[in-house]
């Protein structure tokens, strides 16, 4: 059992070093540095220093594409899309969104640029976090119609017409059909596969965390197809949507699915997102982590934070409960996850 901590690469070095000390002494063995396009293109020296600091403390270092091209988890603006808005996805209602089209060659080129920049800091693995196309339901600006879907741009229509990604050809439908769903999934995988191969050639593993969506959900990806790709070395999903009293049941169910699919093939993990979790939820967190460990996952990864975030300040102003301090969370997790070995 390994315990990993997700940590923003934009953190100040002095603060990050103290946090890395705390992680290492708690028994954490993996740090997942979340590297945005800005971090990779404009602060690569800073990221390299963090990688060296983490490795110097005996930690395995993974790099995650924080919000890169609007296609991965973490949020933030994409420099690539600001420089070249023609690569944006288009919804079926005609509006453009701040995420890149997987069938546009420019998108592949920008992803390669980000990847080359982070391969330059010599991580052990890339932690590809939640690759997905735009879903209007999750848009905080509610800019597009709720029933619209992406990507329906000219490149995607052309790819569909030419039968790429096993599309049936003809005119790209406006309805969200099963064929459209498969086409979107294959388009995204078609973008990721060369990136996985590129990382592999550099001696860097690919660890994939997918959204917990299943079935017909527009964010669902086919796990079997992903595991069938040549260079996927680890697979997992979120343990729960939120750490509450029912998180342990959810974590047990999702962890069991991860174990069932990955056992004997690649390492399986579950991820907890702890941003802004209340201090009073410590017991629920411990129960959820214990449930995931009992299910037999190889790794538990938690996404965490280096400082009090503005959202915490707002919560405190509204009289919301105090957040669980990061160091406390790491120790709770380490005691639970590693104590159960
Ligand atoms: Zn497109």
Boltz pocket constraint, residues with backbone or C-beta under 6 A from the ligand:
constraints:
  - pocket:
      binder: B
      contacts: [[A, 88], [A, 89], [A, 90], [A, 101], [A, 102], [A, 103], [A, 104], [A, 151], [A, 152], [A, 153], [A, 154], [A, 155], [A, 156], [A, 157]]
      max_distance: 6.0
